[in-house]
Amino acid sequence: MKTTRRSAGWVLAIWLLAGGCQKDVGLVEVRGTITFSGGPCPAPGMIIFAPLEAASGENLRPASANFSTDGEFAATSFKPGDGLLPGTYRIRIQCWDKPPHDFEPGISYLPEDYEPEHLVIESGTRGPIVLSYDIPPKR
């Protein structure tokens, strides 16, 4: 009897945790395209959405999206393409000619001083939000 209760307790705990991971309520679909000087991306890359501030009553959660040379992406917080929680995000785009390795710095296709504006998503926003980033040439 003790084992059955313990097993039931574990099943309940796992079920509750799994339900918490499926929190798409409040997520806003965010997708878009990245180009380089109006053309295709020179290599696949990643866009990172680093939360700076949560919208009132919301939680903070980082997100990311991969893109291929076509530059299309869809932000992922919990499961692929589900979007972002309302809040303010710093945007970081990575596209490497030579990725960093061990203690050696990488060689990026992006100019060193390129920094997109912060993304602000208000509570109650309905998606999709469609973003477009055109990376200028390196100097």
TORDO-896204 format. One record per residue: x, z negated, y of N, C-alpha, C, O in turn; chain; residue in one letter. Coordinates in steps of 0.05 Angstrom, whole numbers, plus 5000, padded with zeros to 4 digits. Atoms other than C-alpha are relative to their C-alpha. Last residue first. Layout:
BEGIN
+------+------+------+------+------+------+------+------+------+------+------+------+------+------+
|   nX |   nZ |   nY |  caX |  caZ |  caY |   cX |   cZ |   cY |   oX |   oZ |   oY | unit | code |
+------+------+------+------+------+------+------+------+------+------+------+------+------+------+
|    X |    Z |    Y |    X |    Z |    Y |    X |    Z |    Y |    X |    Z |    Y |    A |    A |
...
+------+------+------+------+------+------+------+------+------+------+------+------+------+------+
END
This chain:
BEGIN
+------+------+------+------+------+------+------+------+------+------+------+------+------+------+
|   nX |   nZ |   nY |  caX |  caZ |  caY |   cX |   cZ |   cY |   oX |   oZ |   oY | unit | code |
+------+------+------+------+------+------+------+------+------+------+------+------+------+------+
| 4983 | 4990 | 4979 | 5660 | 5840 | 5966 | 5028 | 5004 | 4991 | 5045 | 5012 | 5007 |    A |    R |
| 4978 | 5018 | 4993 | 5615 | 5834 | 5905 | 5017 | 5013 | 5022 | 5019 | 5037 | 5023 |    A |    K |
| 4973 | 4995 | 5012 | 5553 | 5877 | 5907 | 5020 | 4979 | 5008 | 5017 | 4966 | 5029 |    A |    P |
| 4983 | 4981 | 4984 | 5486 | 5846 | 5925 | 5027 | 5004 | 4986 | 5035 | 4989 | 4969 |    A |    P |
| 4973 | 5012 | 4996 | 5441 | 5816 | 5870 | 5017 | 5020 | 5016 | 5020 | 5043 | 5008 |    A |    I |
| 4981 | 4977 | 5000 | 5369 | 5839 | 5877 | 5027 | 4989 | 5008 | 5031 | 4980 | 5031 |    A |    D |
| 4974 | 5007 | 4989 | 5322 | 5782 | 5856 | 5018 | 5025 | 4998 | 5022 | 5035 | 4976 |    A |    Y |
| 4982 | 4977 | 5000 | 5248 | 5795 | 5846 | 5026 | 4992 | 5013 | 5026 | 4984 | 5037 |    A |    S |
| 4976 | 5002 | 4984 | 5198 | 5741 | 5829 | 5017 | 5025 | 4997 | 5016 | 5039 | 4976 |    A |    L |
| 4982 | 4979 | 5007 | 5126 | 5746 | 5803 | 5023 | 5000 | 5020 | 5019 | 5004 | 5044 |    A |    V |
| 4983 | 4996 | 4977 | 5085 | 5683 | 5804 | 5020 | 5021 | 4991 | 5033 | 5017 | 4970 |    A |    I |
| 4970 | 5002 | 5001 | 5032 | 5689 | 5751 | 5012 | 5003 | 5027 | 5002 | 5015 | 5045 |    A |    P |
| 4981 | 4978 | 5004 | 5001 | 5645 | 5763 | 4986 | 5026 | 4994 | 4962 | 5028 | 4994 |    A |    G |
| 5007 | 4984 | 5024 | 4952 | 5595 | 5792 | 5019 | 5023 | 4999 | 5025 | 5036 | 5019 |    A |    R |
| 4994 | 4972 | 4998 | 4979 | 5542 | 5839 | 4992 | 5014 | 4974 | 4996 | 5003 | 4952 |    A |    T |
| 5025 | 4984 | 4999 | 4942 | 5475 | 5834 | 5006 | 5030 | 5002 | 4987 | 5046 | 5003 |    A |    G |
| 5020 | 5008 | 5019 | 5004 | 5434 | 5851 | 4975 | 5018 | 5003 | 4967 | 5023 | 5026 |    A |    S |
| 5018 | 5022 | 4992 | 5051 | 5475 | 5895 | 4982 | 4993 | 4976 | 4976 | 5010 | 4960 |    A |    E |
| 5026 | 4995 | 5012 | 5108 | 5517 | 5867 | 4983 | 4975 | 5005 | 4989 | 4953 | 4997 |    A |    I |
| 5019 | 5022 | 4997 | 5170 | 5520 | 5910 | 4973 | 5008 | 4988 | 4962 | 5029 | 4995 |    A |    V |
| 5027 | 4992 | 5008 | 5228 | 5565 | 5890 | 4983 | 4975 | 5003 | 4989 | 4954 | 4992 |    A |    L |
| 5013 | 5017 | 5019 | 5293 | 5551 | 5927 | 4972 | 5010 | 4995 | 4959 | 5022 | 5013 |    A |    H |
| 5016 | 5021 | 4987 | 5324 | 5611 | 5962 | 4988 | 4983 | 4978 | 4982 | 4992 | 4956 |    A |    E |
| 5028 | 4994 | 4992 | 5374 | 5651 | 5921 | 4987 | 4976 | 5013 | 4995 | 4953 | 5009 |    A |    P |
| 5018 | 5022 | 5007 | 5448 | 5633 | 5923 | 4972 | 5007 | 5009 | 4966 | 5007 | 5033 |    A |    E |
| 5028 | 4993 | 5004 | 5502 | 5686 | 5924 | 4984 | 4976 | 4991 | 4990 | 4964 | 4970 |    A |    Y |
| 5018 | 5013 | 4980 | 5567 | 5659 | 5953 | 4971 | 5007 | 4996 | 4954 | 5000 | 5013 |    A |    D |
| 4997 | 5030 | 5000 | 5611 | 5674 | 5893 | 4980 | 4986 | 5018 | 4971 | 4965 | 5011 |    A |    E |
| 4982 | 5009 | 4979 | 5584 | 5746 | 5887 | 5001 | 4969 | 4999 | 4981 | 4956 | 4994 |    A |    P |
| 5012 | 5008 | 4975 | 5551 | 5757 | 5819 | 5021 | 4993 | 5021 | 5042 | 4982 | 5014 |    A |    L |
| 5008 | 4976 | 4985 | 5582 | 5798 | 5763 | 4988 | 4993 | 5027 | 4985 | 5010 | 5044 |    A |    Y |
| 5028 | 4995 | 4996 | 5617 | 5734 | 5740 | 4996 | 5027 | 5014 | 5013 | 5036 | 5030 |    A |    S |
| 5002 | 4980 | 4978 | 5687 | 5727 | 5713 | 4971 | 5008 | 5001 | 4960 | 5020 | 4983 |    A |    I |
| 5009 | 4974 | 5007 | 5695 | 5663 | 5673 | 5001 | 5019 | 5023 | 5008 | 5011 | 5046 |    A |    G |
| 5024 | 4992 | 4986 | 5738 | 5603 | 5686 | 4992 | 5028 | 4992 | 5008 | 5044 | 4983 |    A |    P |
| 4996 | 4977 | 4983 | 5787 | 5581 | 5633 | 4974 | 5008 | 5013 | 4953 | 5010 | 5000 |    A |    E |
| 4995 | 5009 | 4973 | 5782 | 5510 | 5607 | 5005 | 5024 | 5019 | 5012 | 5020 | 5042 |    A |    F |
| 4983 | 5024 | 4999 | 5748 | 5527 | 5541 | 5004 | 4992 | 5029 | 4985 | 4985 | 5043 |    A |    D |
| 4992 | 5008 | 5027 | 5717 | 5595 | 5553 | 5020 | 4978 | 5002 | 5040 | 4980 | 5016 |    A |    H |
| 4980 | 5021 | 5000 | 5679 | 5619 | 5615 | 5006 | 4992 | 4971 | 4988 | 4992 | 4954 |    A |    P |
| 5010 | 5028 | 4999 | 5643 | 5684 | 5602 | 5022 | 4980 | 5001 | 5044 | 4984 | 4991 |    A |    P |
| 4985 | 5015 | 5020 | 5677 | 5751 | 5619 | 4991 | 4971 | 5002 | 4996 | 4957 | 5022 |    A |    K |
| 4982 | 4978 | 5010 | 5635 | 5803 | 5655 | 5017 | 4988 | 4978 | 5022 | 5000 | 4957 |    A |    D |
| 4971 | 5001 | 5003 | 5582 | 5748 | 5660 | 5013 | 5026 | 4991 | 5004 | 5039 | 4972 |    A |    W |
| 4996 | 4974 | 5013 | 5512 | 5746 | 5687 | 5030 | 5004 | 5000 | 5043 | 5008 | 5020 |    A |    C |
| 4974 | 4996 | 5013 | 5487 | 5678 | 5708 | 5000 | 5027 | 4987 | 4982 | 5034 | 4972 |    A |    Q |
| 5000 | 4976 | 5017 | 5431 | 5666 | 5758 | 5028 | 5003 | 4989 | 5048 | 5001 | 5004 |    A |    I |
| 4973 | 4992 | 5007 | 5419 | 5597 | 5787 | 4998 | 5024 | 4981 | 4984 | 5023 | 4961 |    A |    R |
| 4997 | 4977 | 5018 | 5354 | 5580 | 5823 | 5029 | 5006 | 4996 | 5045 | 5008 | 5015 |    A |    I |
| 4977 | 4985 | 4992 | 5342 | 5511 | 5853 | 5004 | 5022 | 4979 | 5002 | 5017 | 4955 |    A |    R |
| 4979 | 4993 | 5018 | 5271 | 5489 | 5839 | 5023 | 5014 | 5014 | 5019 | 5031 | 5031 |    A |    Y |
| 4980 | 4984 | 4986 | 5217 | 5454 | 5879 | 5024 | 5003 | 4981 | 5034 | 4984 | 4969 |    A |    T |
| 4978 | 5014 | 4988 | 5155 | 5429 | 5842 | 5018 | 5019 | 5015 | 5012 | 5042 | 5019 |    A |    G |
| 4999 | 5000 | 4971 | 5096 | 5450 | 5800 | 5023 | 4983 | 5010 | 5028 | 4961 | 5000 |    A |    P |
| 5017 | 5021 | 4988 | 5114 | 5454 | 5726 | 5002 | 5003 | 5030 | 5022 | 5011 | 5040 |    A |    L |
| 4987 | 5024 | 4987 | 5144 | 5520 | 5705 | 4979 | 4980 | 5008 | 4956 | 4988 | 5015 |    A |    L |
| 5000 | 5005 | 4971 | 5124 | 5577 | 5658 | 5014 | 4975 | 5009 | 5029 | 4963 | 4994 |    A |    G |
| 5023 | 5017 | 4992 | 5101 | 5586 | 5585 | 5000 | 4993 | 5030 | 4980 | 4985 | 5041 |    A |    D |
| 5017 | 4988 | 4981 | 5146 | 5646 | 5571 | 4978 | 4983 | 5011 | 4960 | 4993 | 5024 |    A |    G |
| 4994 | 4975 | 4986 | 5177 | 5619 | 5508 | 4978 | 5011 | 5018 | 4955 | 5015 | 5010 |    A |    P |
| 5000 | 4978 | 5019 | 5159 | 5547 | 5493 | 5002 | 5026 | 5014 | 4995 | 5028 | 5038 |    A |    K |
| 5003 | 5012 | 5026 | 5172 | 5482 | 5531 | 5001 | 5021 | 4977 | 5013 | 5016 | 4957 |    A |    F |
| 4996 | 5029 | 4998 | 5197 | 5502 | 5600 | 4999 | 4986 | 4973 | 5017 | 4971 | 4966 |    A |    S |
| 5007 | 5016 | 5023 | 5208 | 5577 | 5594 | 5006 | 4971 | 5005 | 5029 | 4964 | 5011 |    A |    T |
| 4990 | 5028 | 5000 | 5209 | 5626 | 5652 | 4988 | 4984 | 4976 | 4965 | 4987 | 4969 |    A |    A |
| 5023 | 5017 | 5000 | 5196 | 5700 | 5636 | 5009 | 4971 | 4997 | 5023 | 4965 | 4977 |    A |    A |
| 4999 | 5027 | 5011 | 5250 | 5751 | 5650 | 4973 | 4987 | 5002 | 4956 | 4995 | 5017 |    A |    F |
| 5026 | 5014 | 5001 | 5260 | 5826 | 5662 | 5003 | 4972 | 4987 | 5018 | 4969 | 4968 |    A |    E |
| 5004 | 5021 | 4980 | 5330 | 5848 | 5683 | 4974 | 4985 | 4999 | 4970 | 4966 | 5015 |    A |    G |
| 5023 | 4991 | 4985 | 5330 | 5914 | 5643 | 4992 | 4979 | 5022 | 4976 | 4985 | 5040 |    A |    D |
| 4991 | 4982 | 4979 | 5401 | 5896 | 5622 | 4977 | 5011 | 5016 | 4981 | 5022 | 5038 |    A |    T |
| 4982 | 4979 | 5010 | 5373 | 5837 | 5584 | 5008 | 5018 | 5023 | 5003 | 5011 | 5046 |    A |    S |
| 5007 | 4973 | 4994 | 5344 | 5773 | 5612 | 5020 | 5019 | 4988 | 5043 | 5012 | 4983 |    A |    F |
| 4979 | 4981 | 5005 | 5342 | 5701 | 5589 | 4990 | 5027 | 5009 | 4966 | 5033 | 5011 |    A |    N |
| 5010 | 4975 | 5010 | 5297 | 5650 | 5622 | 5024 | 5018 | 4995 | 5042 | 5019 | 5011 |    A |    A |
| 4981 | 4978 | 5000 | 5307 | 5577 | 5639 | 4986 | 5025 | 4990 | 4963 | 5025 | 4981 |    A |    S |
| 5009 | 4977 | 5015 | 5270 | 5513 | 5653 | 5021 | 5022 | 5002 | 5040 | 5020 | 5018 |    A |    A |
| 4985 | 4975 | 4996 | 5285 | 5443 | 5677 | 4989 | 5022 | 4983 | 4975 | 5017 | 4964 |    A |    P |
| 4992 | 4987 | 5025 | 5229 | 5392 | 5676 | 5016 | 5025 | 5006 | 5006 | 5043 | 5019 |    A |    R |
| 4978 | 4981 | 4997 | 5209 | 5343 | 5730 | 5006 | 5011 | 4972 | 5007 | 4996 | 4953 |    A |    L |
| 4975 | 5008 | 5012 | 5140 | 5310 | 5723 | 5021 | 5021 | 5007 | 5015 | 5044 | 5014 |    A |    N |
| 4989 | 4984 | 5022 | 5079 | 5320 | 5767 | 5026 | 4988 | 4991 | 5038 | 4970 | 5003 |    A |    E |
| 5014 | 5006 | 5026 | 5037 | 5272 | 5809 | 5011 | 5016 | 4977 | 5000 | 5013 | 4955 |    A |    G |
| 5014 | 5026 | 5002 | 5059 | 5302 | 5875 | 4985 | 4997 | 4974 | 4969 | 5014 | 4966 |    A |    S |
| 5024 | 5001 | 4983 | 5103 | 5363 | 5862 | 4986 | 4973 | 4996 | 4990 | 4961 | 4975 |    A |    A |
| 5026 | 4995 | 5013 | 5169 | 5346 | 5830 | 4978 | 5001 | 5021 | 4979 | 4987 | 5041 |    A |    A |
| 5021 | 5019 | 4993 | 5234 | 5353 | 5868 | 4974 | 5008 | 4986 | 4967 | 5031 | 4986 |    A |    E |
| 4990 | 5016 | 4979 | 5300 | 5387 | 5854 | 4981 | 4978 | 5007 | 4988 | 4955 | 5013 |    A |    L |
| 5019 | 5014 | 4982 | 5285 | 5419 | 5788 | 5014 | 4982 | 5020 | 5032 | 4967 | 5013 |    A |    P |
| 4992 | 5028 | 4999 | 5338 | 5467 | 5762 | 4981 | 4985 | 5018 | 4981 | 4991 | 5042 |    A |    A |
| 5017 | 5013 | 4980 | 5308 | 5535 | 5744 | 5006 | 4970 | 4998 | 4996 | 4956 | 4981 |    A |    F |
| 5005 | 5029 | 5004 | 5363 | 5573 | 5707 | 4983 | 4989 | 5023 | 4990 | 4994 | 5046 |    A |    I |
| 5008 | 5012 | 4975 | 5365 | 5649 | 5702 | 4993 | 4971 | 4993 | 4978 | 4966 | 4974 |    A |    I |
| 5018 | 5022 | 5001 | 5405 | 5678 | 5644 | 4993 | 4991 | 5029 | 5010 | 4992 | 5046 |    A |    M |
| 4993 | 5025 | 4987 | 5445 | 5740 | 5629 | 4977 | 4980 | 4998 | 4960 | 4981 | 4981 |    A |    G |
| 5021 | 5020 | 5003 | 5449 | 5807 | 5594 | 5009 | 4974 | 5014 | 5032 | 4970 | 5019 |    A |    P |
| 4999 | 5014 | 5025 | 5501 | 5855 | 5623 | 4976 | 4981 | 4998 | 4964 | 4975 | 5018 |    A |    A |
| 4977 | 4990 | 5014 | 5510 | 5904 | 5681 | 5003 | 4987 | 4972 | 5018 | 4998 | 4955 |    A |    P |
| 4980 | 5021 | 5003 | 5439 | 5891 | 5705 | 5024 | 5010 | 4983 | 5019 | 5025 | 4964 |    A |    C |
| 5002 | 5018 | 5023 | 5402 | 5954 | 5723 | 5022 | 4978 | 5000 | 5042 | 4981 | 5014 |    A |    P |
| 4997 | 4987 | 5027 | 5401 | 5983 | 5793 | 4998 | 4979 | 4978 | 4992 | 4956 | 4982 |    A |    G |
| 5023 | 4983 | 5005 | 5377 | 5961 | 5863 | 5001 | 5014 | 4972 | 4982 | 5028 | 4966 |    A |    G |
| 4999 | 4979 | 4981 | 5445 | 5932 | 5881 | 4979 | 5021 | 4994 | 4983 | 5045 | 4997 |    A |    S |
| 4974 | 5001 | 4987 | 5442 | 5891 | 5817 | 5003 | 5024 | 5018 | 5005 | 5047 | 5009 |    A |    F |
| 4985 | 4975 | 4998 | 5372 | 5879 | 5793 | 5026 | 4995 | 5014 | 5030 | 4974 | 5027 |    A |    T |
| 4975 | 5002 | 4986 | 5334 | 5818 | 5768 | 5013 | 5027 | 5000 | 5014 | 5040 | 4979 |    A |    I |
| 4979 | 4981 | 5005 | 5261 | 5822 | 5750 | 5025 | 4994 | 5016 | 5023 | 4986 | 5040 |    A |    T |
| 4988 | 4983 | 4980 | 5204 | 5774 | 5746 | 5021 | 5018 | 4990 | 5024 | 5023 | 4966 |    A |    G |
| 4985 | 4978 | 5013 | 5164 | 5721 | 5711 | 5011 | 5017 | 5022 | 5005 | 5013 | 5046 |    A |    R |
| 4981 | 4989 | 4981 | 5134 | 5653 | 5728 | 5016 | 5021 | 4985 | 5028 | 5016 | 4964 |    A |    V |
| 4984 | 4978 | 5010 | 5071 | 5628 | 5693 | 5018 | 5012 | 5022 | 5008 | 5017 | 5044 |    A |    E |
| 5007 | 4975 | 4985 | 5049 | 5562 | 5723 | 5018 | 5022 | 4989 | 5043 | 5019 | 4988 |    A |    V |
| 4978 | 4980 | 4997 | 5048 | 5501 | 5678 | 4990 | 5025 | 5014 | 4967 | 5033 | 5011 |    A |    L |
| 4986 | 5002 | 4975 | 4995 | 5448 | 5693 | 5023 | 5020 | 5003 | 5034 | 5022 | 5025 |    A |    G |
| 5019 | 5004 | 4979 | 4973 | 5439 | 5621 | 5016 | 4996 | 5026 | 5034 | 4980 | 5028 |    A |    V |
| 5000 | 4977 | 4981 | 5027 | 5469 | 5578 | 4979 | 4996 | 5021 | 4977 | 5014 | 5038 |    A |    D |
| 5012 | 5005 | 4974 | 5046 | 5403 | 5546 | 5000 | 5024 | 5018 | 5017 | 5027 | 5036 |    A |    K |
| 5017 | 4977 | 4995 | 5059 | 5424 | 5474 | 4987 | 4998 | 5028 | 4965 | 5008 | 5031 |    A |    Q |
| 4983 | 4977 | 4995 | 5117 | 5376 | 5467 | 4984 | 5025 | 5007 | 4996 | 5044 | 5017 |    A |    C |
| 4987 | 5003 | 4974 | 5071 | 5316 | 5476 | 5018 | 5024 | 5006 | 5022 | 5030 | 5030 |    A |    G |
| 5020 | 4994 | 4979 | 5028 | 5340 | 5418 | 5012 | 4998 | 5027 | 5004 | 5013 | 5045 |    A |    G |
| 5004 | 4971 | 5000 | 5089 | 5342 | 5374 | 4980 | 5008 | 5020 | 4983 | 5028 | 5034 |    A |    A |
| 4977 | 4988 | 4987 | 5105 | 5270 | 5393 | 4998 | 5031 | 5002 | 5004 | 5043 | 5022 |    A |    L |
| 5001 | 5006 | 4971 | 5035 | 5247 | 5377 | 5023 | 5013 | 5015 | 5020 | 5023 | 5037 |    A |    L |
| 5023 | 4985 | 4989 | 5035 | 5283 | 5309 | 4998 | 4995 | 5030 | 4994 | 5014 | 5045 |    A |    W |
| 4991 | 4972 | 4998 | 5104 | 5255 | 5293 | 4979 | 5017 | 5013 | 4985 | 5034 | 5029 |    A |    I |
| 4980 | 4998 | 4979 | 5081 | 5184 | 5309 | 5010 | 5029 | 5004 | 5013 | 5038 | 5027 |    A |    A |
| 5013 | 5003 | 4973 | 5017 | 5192 | 5269 | 5020 | 5003 | 5022 | 5015 | 5016 | 5042 |    A |    L |
| 5015 | 4976 | 4996 | 5055 | 5219 | 5208 | 4987 | 4999 | 5028 | 4987 | 5019 | 5043 |    A |    V |
| 4981 | 4979 | 4993 | 5105 | 5162 | 5214 | 4985 | 5026 | 5006 | 4992 | 5041 | 5025 |    A |    W |
| 4989 | 5006 | 4974 | 5049 | 5110 | 5216 | 5019 | 5022 | 5009 | 5019 | 5030 | 5033 |    A |    G |
| 5021 | 4993 | 4981 | 5013 | 5142 | 5157 | 5010 | 4995 | 5029 | 5004 | 5011 | 5047 |    A |    A |
| 5002 | 4971 | 4999 | 5078 | 5139 | 5118 | 4979 | 5009 | 5020 | 4984 | 5028 | 5035 |    A |    S |
| 4976 | 4991 | 4986 | 5087 | 5065 | 5136 | 5000 | 5031 | 5002 | 5006 | 5041 | 5024 |    A |    R |
| 5003 | 5007 | 4972 | 5015 | 5050 | 5117 | 5024 | 5011 | 5016 | 5021 | 5022 | 5038 |    A |    R |
| 5020 | 4982 | 4989 | 5023 | 5087 | 5051 | 4996 | 4995 | 5029 | 4994 | 5014 | 5045 |    A |    T |
| 4988 | 4973 | 4996 | 5089 | 5052 | 5036 | 4980 | 5019 | 5012 | 4987 | 5035 | 5029 |    A |    T |
| 4982 | 5002 | 4977 | 5057 | 4983 | 5047 | 5012 | 5027 | 5007 | 5015 | 5035 | 5030 |    A |    K |
| 5016 | 5000 | 4976 | 5000 | 5000 | 5000 | 5017 | 5000 | 5025 | 5011 | 5013 | 5045 |    A |    M |
+------+------+------+------+------+------+------+------+------+------+------+------+------+------+
END
